[in-house]
Amino acid sequence: MNEIHVGLIGWGSAAATFHAPLIRATTGLRLAAVATRSPEHVVPLVHATCGPQVRVTSPEALIGDATLDLVVVATPNDSHFPLAAAALAAGRHVVVDKPFALDFAQARALAAHAAAAGRQLCVFHNRRWDGDFLTLQRVLHEGVLGRAVEFVSHFDRFRPQVRSRWRERPGAGTGLWFDLGPHLLDQALRLFGWPSSIVLDRAVQREGASTDDWFSCRLLWRNGPHAGLRARLQAGMLVARPGPRFELHGRAGSMTVEGLDPQEDALKRGEDPAAPGWGHDSRERAWIWRADGARVPVLLQAGDYPRFYAGVRDALRGLLPLPVALDDALAVQRLLDEGVHSAEGRCDVALDFLA
């Protein structure tokens, strides 16, 4: 396979901010078409951003376009399953924005469709390439902090006004748990593997909000190399002064990270992900706290969102595995489901192995 022709379904924030620039920055990929339900309104935006050579069409026409090798689904969550299933049935490889689907049954069905069609299927868990997370992962692997006992991950914002967008309206797959939960769950799984139990508390905090805009998720590992470890994953929309993004506590010390990875803001500013120095963060915002009370600054690794589509390209060429294994994406979806069950039942949900 030489140049891989890509069709992108959707032109909302996920497609325009993340997928389109990252696809265009990846050598060997060509963004050939964009699809929306209102193509006539989107044509000027797409052409201004991506160039006049990019076709703008409907989702059905894009999926049926045999010149495309890869279809990227970056649409509202309730459309992920039907669009991805149709693209796989049409013989396309598929990338789906997070969350994978509305529930584990849909996600597992898509995996089965991909296997039957002999096509590649991958989920866009880009936050595993945040520079601060890559640094935290390295520190944990090096054993600098000793055996980990507690992990705290916050993704907080201050957005007191409810916006008129599908993510903040009632419906399947909306709300903050389905928006930011996949990021935090994927990162926790990358660090520590499959947990033993999950507890989720969700709330509606803002005036006029109609779906969850705050959550706190607790995970526990009872067995294996991280036995006894506890994690708290939390996000809210009414946090005017956010605390640490990450806290990792071990028997030999702690690590804290303040602030957010800069890549999303850089993409929103229109910066080129292929430019030299992409993802570099010179701010001093990560420290190791040693048992003797010393605070040691930690140099952050550069973030690397471009690695996702470079990995997809190499997987389609048969050179490397997918950058996000299908089993990893299924595990995140299973935890999303079990979190919902926990919140609805107000209970601790024991987790068997992923099946």
C-alpha positions as CSV (number, residue, x, y, z in Angstrom):
1,M,0.0,0.0,0.0
2,N,1.4,3.3,-1.1
3,E,-0.5,6.5,-0.3
4,I,-3.4,5.8,2.0
5,H,-6.6,7.7,1.1
6,V,-8.6,8.8,4.1
7,G,-12.2,9.8,4.4
8,L,-13.2,11.7,7.5
9,I,-16.9,11.6,8.7
10,G,-17.8,14.6,10.8
11,W,-16.7,18.2,11.0
12,G,-17.2,19.0,14.7
13,S,-14.6,19.9,17.2
14,A,-13.0,16.4,17.3
15,A,-12.7,16.2,13.5
16,A,-11.6,19.8,12.8
17,T,-9.3,20.2,15.8
18,F,-7.7,16.7,16.1
19,H,-8.3,14.3,13.2
20,A,-8.0,16.5,10.1
21,P,-4.7,18.2,11.1
22,L,-3.1,15.0,12.4
23,I,-4.1,13.1,9.3
24,R,-2.7,15.9,7.0
25,A,0.5,16.0,9.0
26,T,1.2,12.3,8.5
27,T,3.4,11.3,5.6
28,G,1.8,8.6,3.6
29,L,-1.8,9.6,4.4
30,R,-3.9,11.9,2.2
31,L,-7.2,13.4,3.5
32,A,-9.3,13.0,0.4
33,A,-12.8,13.5,1.6
34,V,-14.9,14.9,4.5
35,A,-18.5,14.0,5.1
36,T,-21.3,15.7,7.1
37,R,-25.1,15.8,7.1
38,S,-25.0,19.4,5.8
39,P,-22.2,19.4,3.2
40,E,-23.2,22.7,1.7
41,H,-22.6,24.5,5.0
42,V,-19.2,22.8,5.6
43,V,-17.5,23.2,2.2
44,P,-16.0,26.7,2.9
45,L,-14.6,25.6,6.3
46,V,-13.1,22.4,5.0
47,H,-11.6,24.0,1.9
48,A,-10.2,26.9,4.0
49,T,-8.6,24.4,6.4
50,C,-7.6,21.5,4.2
51,G,-7.6,22.8,0.7
52,P,-10.0,22.8,-2.3
53,Q,-8.8,19.3,-3.3
54,V,-10.7,17.7,-0.4
55,R,-14.1,16.5,-1.4
56,V,-17.1,17.3,0.8
57,T,-19.9,14.8,0.7
58,S,-22.5,12.8,2.7
59,P,-21.5,10.0,5.1
60,E,-23.2,7.4,2.8
61,A,-21.4,8.6,-0.3
62,L,-18.1,8.6,1.6
63,I,-18.5,5.1,2.9
64,G,-19.4,3.9,-0.6
65,D,-16.3,5.6,-2.2
66,A,-14.1,2.7,-3.3
67,T,-11.1,5.0,-3.7
68,L,-10.8,5.4,0.1
69,D,-8.7,3.0,2.1
70,L,-9.5,4.3,5.6
71,V,-12.6,5.9,7.1
72,V,-12.4,7.9,10.3
73,V,-15.6,8.3,12.3
74,A,-15.5,11.5,14.4
75,T,-19.2,12.1,14.9
76,P,-21.6,12.2,17.9
77,N,-21.2,9.1,20.0
78,D,-24.6,7.5,19.2
79,S,-23.6,7.3,15.5
80,H,-20.2,5.6,16.0
81,F,-21.6,2.0,15.8
82,P,-23.7,2.3,12.6
83,L,-21.2,4.4,10.7
84,A,-18.2,2.2,11.6
85,A,-20.2,-1.0,10.9
86,A,-21.2,0.3,7.5
87,A,-17.6,1.3,6.6
88,L,-16.3,-2.1,7.6
89,A,-19.0,-3.8,5.6
90,A,-17.9,-1.7,2.6
91,G,-14.4,-3.0,3.0
92,R,-12.8,0.1,4.6
93,H,-10.3,0.1,7.5
94,V,-11.8,2.2,10.3
95,V,-10.7,4.6,13.0
96,V,-13.3,5.6,15.6
97,D,-13.0,8.5,17.9
98,K,-13.5,7.8,21.6
99,P,-15.7,6.4,23.1
100,F,-15.6,3.3,21.0
101,A,-19.4,2.8,21.1
102,L,-22.4,3.3,23.3
103,D,-21.7,0.1,25.2
104,F,-19.6,-3.0,25.4
105,A,-22.0,-5.1,23.2
106,Q,-21.7,-2.6,20.4
107,A,-17.9,-2.4,20.7
108,R,-17.6,-6.2,20.7
109,A,-19.9,-6.4,17.6
110,L,-17.7,-3.9,15.8
111,A,-14.6,-6.0,16.6
112,A,-16.4,-9.1,15.2
113,H,-17.3,-7.1,12.0
114,A,-13.7,-6.1,11.5
115,A,-12.5,-9.6,12.0
116,A,-15.1,-11.0,9.5
117,A,-14.2,-8.3,6.9
118,G,-10.5,-8.7,7.4
119,R,-10.2,-5.0,8.1
120,Q,-8.3,-3.0,10.7
121,L,-10.3,-1.2,13.4
122,C,-8.7,1.3,15.9
123,V,-10.0,3.7,18.5
124,F,-8.5,7.2,18.9
125,H,-7.2,7.2,22.5
126,N,-4.8,10.1,21.9
127,R,-4.2,11.1,25.5
128,R,-1.9,8.2,26.0
129,W,0.6,10.4,24.0
130,D,0.3,13.4,26.3
131,G,3.8,14.4,27.3
132,D,3.1,14.4,31.0
133,F,1.5,11.0,30.9
134,L,4.4,9.6,28.9
135,T,6.7,11.0,31.6
136,L,4.6,9.5,34.4
137,Q,4.6,6.2,32.6
138,R,8.4,6.3,32.4
139,V,8.9,7.2,36.0
140,L,6.6,4.4,37.1
141,H,8.5,1.9,34.9
142,E,11.9,3.0,36.3
143,G,10.7,2.4,39.9
144,V,11.8,5.7,41.2
145,L,8.8,6.0,43.5
146,G,8.9,2.4,44.7
147,R,5.8,0.3,44.7
148,A,2.8,2.5,43.7
149,V,0.0,2.7,46.3
150,E,-2.2,5.5,45.0
151,F,-2.9,7.2,41.7
152,V,-5.0,10.4,41.3
153,S,-5.9,11.7,37.8
154,H,-7.9,15.0,37.4
155,F,-9.2,16.5,34.2
156,D,-10.9,19.7,35.4
157,R,-12.2,22.8,33.6
158,F,-14.2,25.9,34.5
159,R,-17.1,26.1,32.1
160,P,-20.0,27.4,34.1
161,Q,-22.2,28.0,31.1
162,V,-23.9,25.0,29.5
163,R,-23.2,25.1,25.8
164,S,-25.7,24.1,23.1
165,R,-23.9,21.0,21.8
166,W,-24.8,17.3,21.7
167,R,-22.3,16.4,24.4
168,E,-24.2,18.4,26.9
169,R,-27.7,17.4,26.0
170,P,-29.6,14.3,27.3
171,G,-29.1,11.2,25.2
172,A,-27.2,8.0,24.8
173,G,-23.4,8.5,25.1
174,T,-23.5,12.1,26.3
175,G,-22.2,13.7,29.5
176,L,-18.8,14.0,31.0
177,W,-18.3,10.3,31.8
178,F,-18.5,9.4,28.1
179,D,-16.5,12.5,27.1
180,L,-13.5,12.5,29.5
181,G,-13.9,9.1,31.2
182,P,-12.4,7.2,28.2
183,H,-9.2,9.3,28.4
184,L,-8.7,8.7,32.1
185,L,-9.6,5.1,32.0
186,D,-7.3,4.3,29.1
187,Q,-4.4,6.0,30.9
188,A,-5.1,4.1,34.2
189,L,-5.2,0.8,32.2
190,R,-1.9,1.6,30.5
191,L,-0.2,2.2,33.8
192,F,-1.6,-0.6,35.9
193,G,-3.7,-3.1,33.9
194,W,-7.1,-4.5,34.6
195,P,-8.5,-3.5,38.0
196,S,-10.5,-5.6,40.5
197,S,-13.4,-3.2,41.1
198,I,-14.9,0.1,40.1
199,V,-17.1,2.7,41.8
200,L,-18.5,5.7,39.9
201,D,-20.3,8.7,41.3
202,R,-21.8,11.1,38.7
203,A,-23.5,14.5,39.3
204,V,-25.2,17.4,37.5
205,Q,-23.7,20.5,39.1
206,R,-24.2,23.5,36.8
207,E,-27.5,25.4,36.6
208,G,-29.3,24.4,33.5
209,A,-27.3,21.3,32.9
210,S,-29.2,18.2,31.8
211,T,-26.5,15.5,31.8
212,D,-23.6,14.7,34.1
213,D,-20.9,17.4,34.3
214,W,-18.9,15.9,37.2
215,F,-17.7,12.4,38.0
216,S,-15.4,10.7,40.4
217,C,-14.4,7.1,39.7
218,R,-12.5,4.8,42.1
219,L,-10.6,1.8,40.9
220,L,-9.0,-0.9,43.1
221,W,-6.4,-3.6,42.3
222,R,-6.5,-6.5,44.7
223,N,-4.1,-8.9,43.0
224,G,-1.0,-9.0,40.9
225,P,1.9,-6.6,40.9
226,H,-0.2,-3.6,41.9
227,A,-2.2,-5.3,44.7
228,G,-3.6,-2.8,47.1
229,L,-3.3,0.1,44.7
230,R,-6.2,2.6,44.6
231,A,-6.9,5.1,41.9
232,R,-9.3,8.1,41.7
233,L,-10.2,9.5,38.3
234,Q,-12.1,12.7,38.5
235,A,-13.4,15.5,36.1
236,G,-15.6,18.5,36.6
237,M,-16.8,21.6,34.8
238,L,-16.9,23.9,37.8
239,V,-13.3,23.9,38.9
240,A,-12.0,27.4,38.7
241,R,-8.7,26.5,40.3
242,P,-7.6,23.0,39.2
243,G,-5.3,21.0,41.4
244,P,-2.7,18.6,40.1
245,R,-3.4,16.8,36.8
246,F,-1.6,13.7,38.2
247,E,-0.5,12.5,41.6
248,L,1.3,9.2,41.9
249,H,2.3,8.1,45.4
250,G,4.7,5.2,46.1
251,R,6.5,3.8,49.0
252,A,9.7,5.7,48.1
253,G,8.2,9.1,47.1
254,S,5.6,10.9,45.0
255,M,5.2,12.5,41.7
256,T,2.9,15.4,40.9
257,V,2.1,17.1,37.6
258,E,0.3,20.5,37.3
259,G,-1.5,21.8,34.3
260,L,-2.4,20.2,31.0
261,D,-0.5,18.9,28.0
262,P,-0.1,21.7,25.4
263,Q,-1.0,19.8,22.3
264,E,-4.8,20.4,22.2
265,D,-4.3,24.1,22.6
266,A,-1.7,24.1,19.9
267,L,-4.1,22.3,17.5
268,K,-6.8,24.8,18.3
269,R,-4.4,27.6,17.4
270,G,-3.8,26.0,14.1
271,E,-0.2,25.0,14.7
272,D,1.3,22.2,12.4
273,P,1.8,18.9,14.2
274,A,4.6,18.1,11.7
275,A,6.6,21.2,12.7
276,P,9.9,20.8,14.5
277,G,9.4,20.9,18.3
278,W,5.8,19.7,18.3
279,G,4.6,18.7,21.7
280,H,7.6,20.2,23.5
281,D,6.7,21.7,26.9
282,S,9.3,23.8,28.7
283,R,7.1,24.7,31.6
284,E,8.2,23.5,35.0
285,R,5.1,21.6,36.1
286,A,6.2,18.1,37.2
287,W,8.1,17.1,40.3
288,I,9.3,14.1,42.3
289,W,8.9,14.5,46.0
290,R,11.5,12.3,47.8
291,A,11.2,10.7,51.2
292,D,13.7,13.1,52.6
293,G,11.5,16.0,51.7
294,A,13.4,17.2,48.6
295,R,11.5,18.3,45.6
296,V,13.1,17.4,42.3
297,P,11.8,19.0,39.0
298,V,11.1,16.4,36.3
299,L,11.8,17.3,32.6
300,L,8.7,16.4,30.7
301,Q,8.9,14.3,27.5
302,A,7.4,15.9,24.4
303,G,3.9,15.0,23.7
304,D,3.3,13.0,20.5
305,Y,-0.2,12.9,19.1
306,P,1.2,12.4,15.6
307,R,2.3,9.0,16.7
308,F,-1.3,7.7,16.5
309,Y,-1.9,8.2,12.7
310,A,1.7,7.3,11.9
311,G,1.0,4.0,13.8
312,V,-2.3,3.5,11.9
313,R,-0.4,4.0,8.6
314,D,2.3,1.5,9.5
315,A,-0.4,-1.0,10.7
316,L,-2.2,-0.7,7.4
317,R,1.1,-1.4,5.6
318,G,1.6,-4.5,7.7
319,L,4.7,-3.1,9.4
320,L,3.5,-2.7,13.1
321,P,0.5,-3.5,15.3
322,L,-2.2,-0.8,15.6
323,P,-1.2,2.0,17.9
324,V,-4.3,1.2,20.1
325,A,-4.9,-2.5,20.4
326,L,-8.5,-3.5,19.9
327,D,-8.4,-5.3,23.3
328,D,-7.3,-2.1,24.9
329,A,-10.3,-0.2,23.4
330,L,-12.7,-3.0,24.5
331,A,-11.3,-2.8,28.0
332,V,-12.0,0.9,28.2
333,Q,-15.6,0.4,26.9
334,R,-16.2,-2.4,29.4
335,L,-15.1,0.0,32.3
336,L,-17.4,2.7,30.9
337,D,-20.3,0.3,31.1
338,E,-19.5,-1.0,34.5
339,G,-19.1,2.6,35.8
340,V,-22.6,3.3,34.6
341,H,-23.9,0.2,36.4
342,S,-22.1,1.3,39.5
343,A,-23.6,4.8,39.4
344,E,-27.1,3.6,38.7
345,G,-26.9,1.0,41.5
346,R,-24.8,3.2,43.8
347,C,-22.6,0.2,44.4
348,D,-19.1,-1.2,44.1
349,V,-18.9,-3.4,41.0
350,A,-16.5,-6.3,41.1
351,L,-14.7,-6.9,37.8
352,D,-13.9,-10.3,36.4
353,F,-11.4,-10.6,33.6
354,L,-12.3,-8.9,30.3
355,A,-14.4,-11.3,28.2
